Amino acid sequence: MGNISAYIILIIAVILGTASNGFAKGAQGFTLLIPSIITAVTIVGCMFTLSLVMKTIPVGITYASFAGLCILATTIVGIYKFKQIPDLYTILGLVLIIAGVLIVNLLGKAN
């Protein structure tokens, strides 16, 4: 698998991870059946896709990219789905996370 394919699969992992986070909140502590099942399925799919990415991209870069992008995407879901508006410090932290993901992917040389 080439780098482009690995990054496409990484984006799928981020989508699945973000979905699992959104459904986990909706599952209300795993007390609601359907959101709980969807949470479990998306987590397994997320871990599977991450394992595929790690065949090509080093584990540290993969997970740093996944975690940073998933945090950002989950925050966006929180804004739209749950009306959770971030404050100034949260926004500043998210900007730093984005900068970190960019630095790791564009300047990092882990082999």
Phi, psi and omega in degrees: 000136179275172181299320181298313178299319180298318179290327175296316178294326176298319177297321176298319177299319179296318178298314179295319179295319178294319177298317180296322177295316179296316180289330178298319177295317180291339180285350178050061179070032181058036176262348177251127191298303187297309177299328178294317179295315180297320177301311182298316182295317181289327176295316179297316177299320178298311181295323178297312181294323176298321180295327176292317180298321184291351172289335185247314184259136180306148186302319181295316179291318178302308186287324176298317179294313180300309184297314181298313181292325179292321176299313180298311181295321179292324175297319178296318176299317178300323179294311186280319186273322187247005179055038179263100185271122180289148176274181184301317182291326176294316179297317177300316177299319179295322177297319178294323176297315178300316178299318179298316178298317179296316180298314181300317185277326185266331185245339182291148182232037179290134179240000000 
